Amino acid sequence: MKKAGFSGSGEKGSHRNFTHPNGMKITLSGNPSQDAKRYQEREVEKVIHKGTE
């Protein structure tokens, strides 16, 4: 997420929120030490692609 320009904007339980300087936001579930699930990776790709249009 950091490589894509996102920064952490807080955690609640096992959910992590990220924001991008252009206003995009995304929430990922799971602990920071866990790998993202494939559906989460697709969601991140979709948000990043949407932000570049």
PDB file of N, CA, C, O and CB in Angstrom:
ATOM      1  N   MET A   1       0.818  -1.173   0.000  1.00  0.00           N
ATOM      2  CA  MET A   1       0.000   0.000   0.000  1.00  0.00           C
ATOM      3  C   MET A   1       0.875   1.254   0.000  1.00  0.00           C
ATOM      4  O   MET A   1       0.561   2.240  -0.667  1.00  0.00           O
ATOM      5  CB  MET A   1      -0.938  -0.012   1.196  1.00  0.00           C
ATOM      6  N   LYS A   2       1.952   1.208   0.738  1.00  0.00           N
ATOM      7  CA  LYS A   2       2.831   2.380   0.789  1.00  0.00           C
ATOM      8  C   LYS A   2       3.438   2.665  -0.577  1.00  0.00           C
ATOM      9  O   LYS A   2       3.582   3.826  -0.960  1.00  0.00           O
ATOM     10  CB  LYS A   2       3.944   2.173   1.824  1.00  0.00           C
ATOM     11  N   LYS A   3       3.800   1.604  -1.325  1.00  0.00           N
ATOM     12  CA  LYS A   3       4.363   1.799  -2.660  1.00  0.00           C
ATOM     13  C   LYS A   3       3.377   2.482  -3.596  1.00  0.00           C
ATOM     14  O   LYS A   3       3.780   3.201  -4.511  1.00  0.00           O
ATOM     15  CB  LYS A   3       4.791   0.466  -3.248  1.00  0.00           C
ATOM     16  N   ALA A   4       2.082   2.257  -3.370  1.00  0.00           N
ATOM     17  CA  ALA A   4       1.042   2.869  -4.207  1.00  0.00           C
ATOM     18  C   ALA A   4       0.677   4.270  -3.727  1.00  0.00           C
ATOM     19  O   ALA A   4      -0.170   4.921  -4.338  1.00  0.00           O
ATOM     20  CB  ALA A   4      -0.207   1.990  -4.222  1.00  0.00           C
ATOM     21  N   GLY A   5       1.293   4.747  -2.653  1.00  0.00           N
ATOM     22  CA  GLY A   5       1.062   6.097  -2.168  1.00  0.00           C
ATOM     23  C   GLY A   5       0.049   6.208  -1.045  1.00  0.00           C
ATOM     24  O   GLY A   5      -0.276   7.316  -0.618  1.00  0.00           O
ATOM     25  N   PHE A   6      -0.454   5.084  -0.557  1.00  0.00           N
ATOM     26  CA  PHE A   6      -1.436   5.107   0.522  1.00  0.00           C
ATOM     27  C   PHE A   6      -0.734   5.245   1.863  1.00  0.00           C
ATOM     28  O   PHE A   6       0.408   4.816   2.031  1.00  0.00           O
ATOM     29  CB  PHE A   6      -2.303   3.837   0.497  1.00  0.00           C
ATOM     30  N   SER A   7      -1.438   5.852   2.818  1.00  0.00           N
ATOM     31  CA  SER A   7      -0.933   5.921   4.177  1.00  0.00           C
ATOM     32  C   SER A   7      -2.001   5.387   5.113  1.00  0.00           C
ATOM     33  O   SER A   7      -3.196   5.500   4.837  1.00  0.00           O
ATOM     34  CB  SER A   7      -0.528   7.370   4.557  1.00  0.00           C
ATOM     35  N   GLY A   8      -1.567   4.808   6.216  1.00  0.00           N
ATOM     36  CA  GLY A   8      -2.501   4.263   7.186  1.00  0.00           C
ATOM     37  C   GLY A   8      -3.246   5.387   7.892  1.00  0.00           C
ATOM     38  O   GLY A   8      -2.650   6.378   8.313  1.00  0.00           O
ATOM     39  N   SER A   9      -4.557   5.217   8.014  1.00  0.00           N
ATOM     40  CA  SER A   9      -5.339   6.262   8.683  1.00  0.00           C
ATOM     41  C   SER A   9      -6.080   5.704   9.886  1.00  0.00           C
ATOM     42  O   SER A   9      -7.087   6.261  10.321  1.00  0.00           O
ATOM     43  CB  SER A   9      -6.333   6.899   7.707  1.00  0.00           C
ATOM     44  N   GLY A  10      -5.578   4.606  10.417  1.00  0.00           N
ATOM     45  CA  GLY A  10      -6.171   4.078  11.636  1.00  0.00           C
ATOM     46  C   GLY A  10      -6.560   2.620  11.528  1.00  0.00           C
ATOM     47  O   GLY A  10      -6.691   2.073  10.433  1.00  0.00           O
ATOM     48  N   GLU A  11      -6.739   2.009  12.665  1.00  0.00           N
ATOM     49  CA  GLU A  11      -7.122   0.607  12.751  1.00  0.00           C
ATOM     50  C   GLU A  11      -8.273   0.481  13.726  1.00  0.00           C
ATOM     51  O   GLU A  11      -8.388   1.251  14.679  1.00  0.00           O
ATOM     52  CB  GLU A  11      -5.929  -0.280  13.185  1.00  0.00           C
ATOM     53  N   LYS A  12      -9.119  -0.497  13.475  1.00  0.00           N
ATOM     54  CA  LYS A  12     -10.176  -0.828  14.415  1.00  0.00           C
ATOM     55  C   LYS A  12     -10.298  -2.339  14.397  1.00  0.00           C
ATOM     56  O   LYS A  12     -10.750  -2.921  13.411  1.00  0.00           O
ATOM     57  CB  LYS A  12     -11.542  -0.121  14.051  1.00  0.00           C
ATOM     58  N   GLY A  13      -9.898  -2.969  15.479  1.00  0.00           N
ATOM     59  CA  GLY A  13      -9.907  -4.430  15.508  1.00  0.00           C
ATOM     60  C   GLY A  13      -8.936  -4.974  14.485  1.00  0.00           C
ATOM     61  O   GLY A  13      -7.755  -4.629  14.495  1.00  0.00           O
ATOM     62  N   SER A  14      -9.430  -5.821  13.606  1.00  0.00           N
ATOM     63  CA  SER A  14      -8.559  -6.407  12.588  1.00  0.00           C
ATOM     64  C   SER A  14      -8.734  -5.715  11.240  1.00  0.00           C
ATOM     65  O   SER A  14      -8.370  -6.286  10.212  1.00  0.00           O
ATOM     66  CB  SER A  14      -8.840  -7.901  12.447  1.00  0.00           C
ATOM     67  N   HIS A  15      -9.281  -4.504  11.218  1.00  0.00           N
ATOM     68  CA  HIS A  15      -9.448  -3.757   9.980  1.00  0.00           C
ATOM     69  C   HIS A  15      -8.491  -2.573   9.960  1.00  0.00           C
ATOM     70  O   HIS A  15      -8.304  -1.877  10.958  1.00  0.00           O
ATOM     71  CB  HIS A  15     -10.906  -3.281   9.821  1.00  0.00           C
ATOM     72  N   ARG A  16      -7.889  -2.367   8.783  1.00  0.00           N
ATOM     73  CA  ARG A  16      -6.953  -1.260   8.608  1.00  0.00           C
ATOM     74  C   ARG A  16      -7.471  -0.342   7.507  1.00  0.00           C
ATOM     75  O   ARG A  16      -7.864  -0.804   6.436  1.00  0.00           O
ATOM     76  CB  ARG A  16      -5.526  -1.781   8.270  1.00  0.00           C
ATOM     77  N   ASN A  17      -7.468   0.939   7.774  1.00  0.00           N
ATOM     78  CA  ASN A  17      -7.931   1.931   6.813  1.00  0.00           C
ATOM     79  C   ASN A  17      -6.734   2.627   6.190  1.00  0.00           C
ATOM     80  O   ASN A  17      -5.757   2.947   6.867  1.00  0.00           O
ATOM     81  CB  ASN A  17      -8.872   2.957   7.484  1.00  0.00           C
ATOM     82  N   PHE A  18      -6.830   2.856   4.880  1.00  0.00           N
ATOM     83  CA  PHE A  18      -5.774   3.537   4.155  1.00  0.00           C
ATOM     84  C   PHE A  18      -6.383   4.654   3.322  1.00  0.00           C
ATOM     85  O   PHE A  18      -7.485   4.515   2.791  1.00  0.00           O
ATOM     86  CB  PHE A  18      -4.985   2.549   3.265  1.00  0.00           C
ATOM     87  N   THR A  19      -5.662   5.754   3.211  1.00  0.00           N
ATOM     88  CA  THR A  19      -6.094   6.858   2.360  1.00  0.00           C
ATOM     89  C   THR A  19      -4.957   7.232   1.420  1.00  0.00           C
ATOM     90  O   THR A  19      -3.781   7.029   1.723  1.00  0.00           O
ATOM     91  CB  THR A  19      -6.536   8.085   3.210  1.00  0.00           C
ATOM     92  N   HIS A  20      -5.334   7.775   0.287  1.00  0.00           N
ATOM     93  CA  HIS A  20      -4.385   8.210  -0.729  1.00  0.00           C
ATOM     94  C   HIS A  20      -4.488   9.728  -0.821  1.00  0.00           C
ATOM     95  O   HIS A  20      -5.567  10.273  -0.588  1.00  0.00           O
ATOM     96  CB  HIS A  20      -4.664   7.525  -2.121  1.00  0.00           C
ATOM     97  N   PRO A  21      -3.416  10.422  -1.149  1.00  0.00           N
ATOM     98  CA  PRO A  21      -3.469  11.884  -1.225  1.00  0.00           C
ATOM     99  C   PRO A  21      -4.554  12.423  -2.172  1.00  0.00           C
ATOM    100  O   PRO A  21      -5.022  13.546  -1.986  1.00  0.00           O
ATOM    101  CB  PRO A  21      -2.131  12.404  -1.665  1.00  0.00           C
ATOM    102  N   ASN A  22      -4.960  11.639  -3.182  1.00  0.00           N
ATOM    103  CA  ASN A  22      -5.994  12.122  -4.101  1.00  0.00           C
ATOM    104  C   ASN A  22      -7.411  11.841  -3.588  1.00  0.00           C
ATOM    105  O   ASN A  22      -8.381  12.081  -4.306  1.00  0.00           O
ATOM    106  CB  ASN A  22      -5.809  11.482  -5.470  1.00  0.00           C
ATOM    107  N   GLY A  23      -7.543  11.331  -2.349  1.00  0.00           N
ATOM    108  CA  GLY A  23      -8.840  11.147  -1.739  1.00  0.00           C
ATOM    109  C   GLY A  23      -9.368   9.718  -1.732  1.00  0.00           C
ATOM    110  O   GLY A  23     -10.400   9.456  -1.114  1.00  0.00           O
ATOM    111  N   MET A  24      -8.697   8.796  -2.396  1.00  0.00           N
ATOM    112  CA  MET A  24      -9.148   7.410  -2.398  1.00  0.00           C
ATOM    113  C   MET A  24      -8.998   6.817  -1.011  1.00  0.00           C
ATOM    114  O   MET A  24      -8.034   7.103  -0.300  1.00  0.00           O
ATOM    115  CB  MET A  24      -8.365   6.579  -3.428  1.00  0.00           C
ATOM    116  N   LYS A  25      -9.969   5.980  -0.629  1.00  0.00           N
ATOM    117  CA  LYS A  25      -9.927   5.302   0.661  1.00  0.00           C
ATOM    118  C   LYS A  25     -10.209   3.826   0.454  1.00  0.00           C
ATOM    119  O   LYS A  25     -10.967   3.450  -0.440  1.00  0.00           O
ATOM    120  CB  LYS A  25     -10.944   5.922   1.654  1.00  0.00           C
ATOM    121  N   ILE A  26      -9.595   2.987   1.283  1.00  0.00           N
ATOM    122  CA  ILE A  26      -9.850   1.551   1.224  1.00  0.00           C
ATOM    123  C   ILE A  26      -9.639   0.972   2.623  1.00  0.00           C
ATOM    124  O   ILE A  26      -8.790   1.438   3.383  1.00  0.00           O
ATOM    125  CB  ILE A  26      -8.918   0.849   0.172  1.00  0.00           C
ATOM    126  N   THR A  27     -10.427  -0.051   2.945  1.00  0.00           N
ATOM    127  CA  THR A  27     -10.320  -0.749   4.216  1.00  0.00           C
ATOM    128  C   THR A  27      -9.975  -2.198   3.937  1.00  0.00           C
ATOM    129  O   THR A  27     -10.625  -2.847   3.117  1.00  0.00           O
ATOM    130  CB  THR A  27     -11.633  -0.635   5.038  1.00  0.00           C
ATOM    131  N   LEU A  28      -8.959  -2.709   4.611  1.00  0.00           N
ATOM    132  CA  LEU A  28      -8.563  -4.106   4.481  1.00  0.00           C
ATOM    133  C   LEU A  28      -8.749  -4.806   5.813  1.00  0.00           C
ATOM    134  O   LEU A  28      -8.458  -4.248   6.870  1.00  0.00           O
ATOM    135  CB  LEU A  28      -7.100  -4.228   4.001  1.00  0.00           C
ATOM    136  N   SER A  29      -9.236  -6.031   5.749  1.00  0.00           N
ATOM    137  CA  SER A  29      -9.386  -6.809   6.975  1.00  0.00           C
ATOM    138  C   SER A  29      -8.158  -7.683   7.169  1.00  0.00           C
ATOM    139  O   SER A  29      -7.390  -7.910   6.234  1.00  0.00           O
ATOM    140  CB  SER A  29     -10.672  -7.672   6.934  1.00  0.00           C
ATOM    141  N   GLY A  30      -7.983  -8.164   8.376  1.00  0.00           N
ATOM    142  CA  GLY A  30      -6.840  -9.010   8.692  1.00  0.00           C
ATOM    143  C   GLY A  30      -5.791  -8.237   9.452  1.00  0.00           C
ATOM    144  O   GLY A  30      -5.757  -7.006   9.421  1.00  0.00           O
ATOM    145  N   ASN A  31      -4.952  -8.958  10.122  1.00  0.00           N
ATOM    146  CA  ASN A  31      -3.881  -8.336  10.887  1.00  0.00           C
ATOM    147  C   ASN A  31      -2.745  -7.920   9.963  1.00  0.00           C
ATOM    148  O   ASN A  31      -2.571  -8.514   8.899  1.00  0.00           O
ATOM    149  CB  ASN A  31      -3.367  -9.291  11.973  1.00  0.00           C
ATOM    150  N   PRO A  32      -1.966  -6.908  10.352  1.00  0.00           N
ATOM    151  CA  PRO A  32      -0.875  -6.435   9.502  1.00  0.00           C
ATOM    152  C   PRO A  32       0.135  -7.515   9.115  1.00  0.00           C
ATOM    153  O   PRO A  32       0.769  -7.421   8.063  1.00  0.00           O
ATOM    154  CB  PRO A  32      -0.161  -5.328  10.194  1.00  0.00           C
ATOM    155  N   SER A  33       0.288  -8.527   9.949  1.00  0.00           N
ATOM    156  CA  SER A  33       1.260  -9.575   9.639  1.00  0.00           C
ATOM    157  C   SER A  33       0.730 -10.590   8.627  1.00  0.00           C
ATOM    158  O   SER A  33       1.490 -11.426   8.139  1.00  0.00           O
ATOM    159  CB  SER A  33       1.666 -10.290  10.909  1.00  0.00           C
ATOM    160  N   GLN A  34      -0.562 -10.528   8.305  1.00  0.00           N
ATOM    161  CA  GLN A  34      -1.152 -11.469   7.357  1.00  0.00           C
ATOM    162  C   GLN A  34      -1.088 -10.915   5.937  1.00  0.00           C
ATOM    163  O   GLN A  34      -1.138  -9.702   5.730  1.00  0.00           O
ATOM    164  CB  GLN A  34      -2.607 -11.779   7.741  1.00  0.00           C
ATOM    165  N   ASP A  35      -0.977 -11.818   4.959  1.00  0.00           N
ATOM    166  CA  ASP A  35      -1.057 -11.416   3.564  1.00  0.00           C
ATOM    167  C   ASP A  35      -2.502 -11.089   3.231  1.00  0.00           C
ATOM    168  O   ASP A  35      -3.433 -11.639   3.819  1.00  0.00           O
ATOM    169  CB  ASP A  35      -0.509 -12.525   2.628  1.00  0.00           C
ATOM    170  N   ALA A  36      -2.671 -10.182   2.279  1.00  0.00           N
ATOM    171  CA  ALA A  36      -4.022  -9.832   1.831  1.00  0.00           C
ATOM    172  C   ALA A  36      -4.614 -11.002   1.051  1.00  0.00           C
ATOM    173  O   ALA A  36      -3.898 -11.744   0.378  1.00  0.00           O
ATOM    174  CB  ALA A  36      -4.005  -8.541   0.958  1.00  0.00           C
ATOM    175  N   LYS A  37      -5.911 -11.149   1.151  1.00  0.00           N
ATOM    176  CA  LYS A  37      -6.623 -12.159   0.370  1.00  0.00           C
ATOM    177  C   LYS A  37      -6.689 -11.679  -1.078  1.00  0.00           C
ATOM    178  O   LYS A  37      -6.565 -10.484  -1.346  1.00  0.00           O
ATOM    179  CB  LYS A  37      -8.064 -12.422   0.948  1.00  0.00           C
ATOM    180  N   ARG A  38      -6.883 -12.609  -2.007  1.00  0.00           N
ATOM    181  CA  ARG A  38      -6.889 -12.248  -3.431  1.00  0.00           C
ATOM    182  C   ARG A  38      -7.989 -11.230  -3.753  1.00  0.00           C
ATOM    183  O   ARG A  38      -7.768 -10.310  -4.541  1.00  0.00           O
ATOM    184  CB  ARG A  38      -7.074 -13.505  -4.294  1.00  0.00           C
ATOM    185  N   TYR A  39      -9.184 -11.391  -3.141  1.00  0.00           N
ATOM    186  CA  TYR A  39     -10.248 -10.425  -3.423  1.00  0.00           C
ATOM    187  C   TYR A  39      -9.873  -9.033  -2.921  1.00  0.00           C
ATOM    188  O   TYR A  39     -10.301  -8.035  -3.502  1.00  0.00           O
ATOM    189  CB  TYR A  39     -11.567 -10.878  -2.782  1.00  0.00           C
ATOM    190  N   GLN A  40      -9.082  -8.951  -1.853  1.00  0.00           N
ATOM    191  CA  GLN A  40      -8.630  -7.652  -1.362  1.00  0.00           C
ATOM    192  C   GLN A  40      -7.615  -7.045  -2.322  1.00  0.00           C
ATOM    193  O   GLN A  40      -7.621  -5.837  -2.561  1.00  0.00           O
ATOM    194  CB  GLN A  40      -8.021  -7.785   0.044  1.00  0.00           C
ATOM    195  N   GLU A  41      -6.743  -7.888  -2.870  1.00  0.00           N
ATOM    196  CA  GLU A  41      -5.768  -7.396  -3.852  1.00  0.00           C
ATOM    197  C   GLU A  41      -6.488  -6.830  -5.070  1.00  0.00           C
ATOM    198  O   GLU A  41      -6.102  -5.781  -5.586  1.00  0.00           O
ATOM    199  CB  GLU A  41      -4.799  -8.525  -4.278  1.00  0.00           C
ATOM    200  N   ARG A  42      -7.535  -7.519  -5.535  1.00  0.00           N
ATOM    201  CA  ARG A  42      -8.304  -7.026  -6.686  1.00  0.00           C
ATOM    202  C   ARG A  42      -8.971  -5.694  -6.366  1.00  0.00           C
ATOM    203  O   ARG A  42      -9.011  -4.800  -7.212  1.00  0.00           O
ATOM    204  CB  ARG A  42      -9.365  -8.057  -7.108  1.00  0.00           C
ATOM    205  N   GLU A  43      -9.495  -5.558  -5.153  1.00  0.00           N
ATOM    206  CA  GLU A  43     -10.142  -4.309  -4.748  1.00  0.00           C
ATOM    207  C   GLU A  43      -9.142  -3.157  -4.735  1.00  0.00           C
ATOM    208  O   GLU A  43      -9.456  -2.053  -5.181  1.00  0.00           O
ATOM    209  CB  GLU A  43     -10.788  -4.463  -3.363  1.00  0.00           C
ATOM    210  N   VAL A  44      -7.937  -3.413  -4.224  1.00  0.00           N
ATOM    211  CA  VAL A  44      -6.890  -2.382  -4.217  1.00  0.00           C
ATOM    212  C   VAL A  44      -6.537  -1.998  -5.650  1.00  0.00           C
ATOM    213  O   VAL A  44      -6.408  -0.813  -5.959  1.00  0.00           O
ATOM    214  CB  VAL A  44      -5.624  -2.881  -3.462  1.00  0.00           C
ATOM    215  N   GLU A  45      -6.380  -2.987  -6.527  1.00  0.00           N
ATOM    216  CA  GLU A  45      -6.070  -2.707  -7.929  1.00  0.00           C
ATOM    217  C   GLU A  45      -7.165  -1.870  -8.568  1.00  0.00           C
ATOM    218  O   GLU A  45      -6.878  -0.950  -9.333  1.00  0.00           O
ATOM    219  CB  GLU A  45      -5.881  -4.011  -8.709  1.00  0.00           C
ATOM    220  N   LYS A  46      -8.424  -2.183  -8.258  1.00  0.00           N
ATOM    221  CA  LYS A  46      -9.558  -1.444  -8.812  1.00  0.00           C
ATOM    222  C   LYS A  46      -9.543   0.007  -8.341  1.00  0.00           C
ATOM    223  O   LYS A  46      -9.758   0.922  -9.135  1.00  0.00           O
ATOM    224  CB  LYS A  46     -10.882  -2.116  -8.416  1.00  0.00           C
ATOM    225  N   VAL A  47      -9.290   0.218  -7.050  1.00  0.00           N
ATOM    226  CA  VAL A  47      -9.258   1.577  -6.504  1.00  0.00           C
ATOM    227  C   VAL A  47      -8.117   2.382  -7.122  1.00  0.00           C
ATOM    228  O   VAL A  47      -8.286   3.551  -7.468  1.00  0.00           O
ATOM    229  CB  VAL A  47      -9.112   1.539  -4.970  1.00  0.00           C
ATOM    230  N   ILE A  48      -6.959   1.748  -7.256  1.00  0.00           N
ATOM    231  CA  ILE A  48      -5.806   2.442  -7.848  1.00  0.00           C
ATOM    232  C   ILE A  48      -6.089   2.773  -9.295  1.00  0.00           C
ATOM    233  O   ILE A  48      -5.793   3.882  -9.739  1.00  0.00           O
ATOM    234  CB  ILE A  48      -4.526   1.589  -7.739  1.00  0.00           C
ATOM    235  N   HIS A  49      -6.658   1.836 -10.048  1.00  0.00           N
ATOM    236  CA  HIS A  49      -6.967   2.068 -11.459  1.00  0.00           C
ATOM    237  C   HIS A  49      -8.002   3.183 -11.602  1.00  0.00           C
ATOM    238  O   HIS A  49      -7.876   4.039 -12.478  1.00  0.00           O
ATOM    239  CB  HIS A  49      -7.481   0.771 -12.123  1.00  0.00           C
ATOM    240  N   LYS A  50      -9.023   3.176 -10.745  1.00  0.00           N
ATOM    241  CA  LYS A  50     -10.070   4.205 -10.773  1.00  0.00           C
ATOM    242  C   LYS A  50      -9.474   5.577 -10.504  1.00  0.00           C
ATOM    243  O   LYS A  50      -9.900   6.572 -11.090  1.00  0.00           O
ATOM    244  CB  LYS A  50     -11.171   3.892  -9.740  1.00  0.00           C
ATOM    245  N   GLY A  51      -8.495   5.628  -9.622  1.00  0.00           N
ATOM    246  CA  GLY A  51      -7.873   6.906  -9.278  1.00  0.00           C
ATOM    247  C   GLY A  51      -6.985   7.475 -10.372  1.00  0.00           C
ATOM    248  O   GLY A  51      -6.679   8.667 -10.356  1.00  0.00           O
ATOM    249  N   THR A  52      -6.565   6.645 -11.323  1.00  0.00           N
ATOM    250  CA  THR A  52      -5.704   7.131 -12.404  1.00  0.00           C
ATOM    251  C   THR A  52      -6.499   7.534 -13.637  1.00  0.00           C
ATOM    252  O   THR A  52      -5.923   8.020 -14.610  1.00  0.00           O
ATOM    253  CB  THR A  52      -4.690   6.071 -12.778  1.00  0.00           C
ATOM    254  N   GLU A  53      -7.813   7.340 -13.609  1.00  0.00           N
ATOM    255  CA  GLU A  53      -8.640   7.714 -14.773  1.00  0.00           C
ATOM    256  C   GLU A  53      -8.952   9.176 -14.759  1.00  0.00           C
ATOM    257  O   GLU A  53      -9.635   9.670 -15.656  1.00  0.00           O
ATOM    258  CB  GLU A  53      -9.936   6.918 -14.804  1.00  0.00           C
TER     259      GLU A  53
END
